[in-house]
Amino acid sequence: MFIADDNILGRLENDEKAFKELVDAYYTPLCVYSVQFTDSLDVSEDLVQDFFVRFWEKKLYRTVNGKLKQYLFNSIRNASIDYLRKHQSFVFTEIEEHAYIMDVNPDDEVPEEQLARLRHYLQQLSPQEYRILMEVVVHNKKYKEVAAELGISVNTVKTHLSHALKYLRSCKFITLFSLFSL
């Protein structure tokens, strides 16, 4: 699902097509990750889009030390938390304590127990929510593409996806990163 970090980083300097590949590969996973913090797909999409614009225009790819994927996820986590600070009237001390102290490493193995719990929770979704979640998040399809396949509107796809993500976030002891391990 993800592209080779070192390959894409080396090409970003002179290749706008490489940037498009980066966005295509990481846009949906970053949105899903951001939703865990913002609780809003629309806000998360805006944050991810804004990040990619800054990443390209300010040539932030030059500052990436280490793994690109980790850099992207950590940047979106920080942007999501900053958004919450600015737009929420209460303080998210628990989120801040855990999120800023520990960097996310999406390459860490997901424990089998967590995958089993995730599979159990996925079975609780309606068939429509499950299919949309899998198509958009796991198979990285566009909302419009999924809507056309299912014969429903793009807004219905977004609503079902939002409900599915909200339910999964409410489930204890799983992270939405687990979806990418299925």
Residue pairs with C-beta under 8 A, 6 or more apart in sequence:
1 25
1 29
1 138
1 140
1 180
2 25
2 26
2 29
2 69
3 21
3 22
3 25
5 67
5 68
5 69
6 68
8 18
8 21
8 22
8 68
9 61
9 64
9 68
11 18
12 18
12 19
12 22
12 61
13 61
13 62
19 56
22 52
22 68
23 52
24 140
25 140
26 69
26 72
27 48
27 52
28 136
28 137
28 140
29 137
29 140
29 180
30 48
30 51
30 72
30 73
30 76
31 41
31 44
31 45
31 48
32 44
32 137
32 165
32 176
32 179
33 73
33 76
33 77
33 176
33 177
34 43
34 44
34 47
34 48
34 76
34 77
34 79
34 80
35 41
35 44
35 165
35 169
35 176
36 80
36 169
36 175
36 176
37 77
37 80
37 81
37 83
37 84
37 95
37 99
38 44
38 47
38 80
38 83
38 84
39 166
39 169
41 158
41 161
41 162
41 165
43 83
44 80
47 76
47 79
47 80
47 83
48 76
50 79
51 72
51 75
51 76
51 79
54 60
55 61
55 75
61 68
64 71
65 71
67 105
67 107
69 106
69 107
70 103
70 104
70 105
70 106
70 107
73 104
73 106
74 103
74 104
77 99
77 104
78 99
78 100
81 92
81 95
81 96
81 99
81 100
84 92
84 95
85 91
85 92
104 177
106 177
106 180
110 177
110 178
110 181
114 173
114 174
114 175
114 178
115 178
115 181
115 182
117 171
117 173
117 174
118 168
118 174
118 178
118 179
118 182
119 182
121 167
121 168
121 171
121 174
122 130
122 133
122 168
124 167
125 133
125 164
125 167
126 160
128 150
128 160
129 160
129 161
129 163
129 164
129 167
130 164
131 150
132 146
132 150
132 157
132 160
132 161
132 164
133 160
133 161
133 164
133 165
133 179
135 141
135 145
135 146
135 149
136 142
136 143
136 146
136 157
136 161
137 161
137 176
137 179
137 180
138 179
138 180
138 182
143 154
143 157
143 158
143 161
144 154
146 157
147 153
147 154
147 156
147 157
150 157
165 176
168 174
168 176
169 176
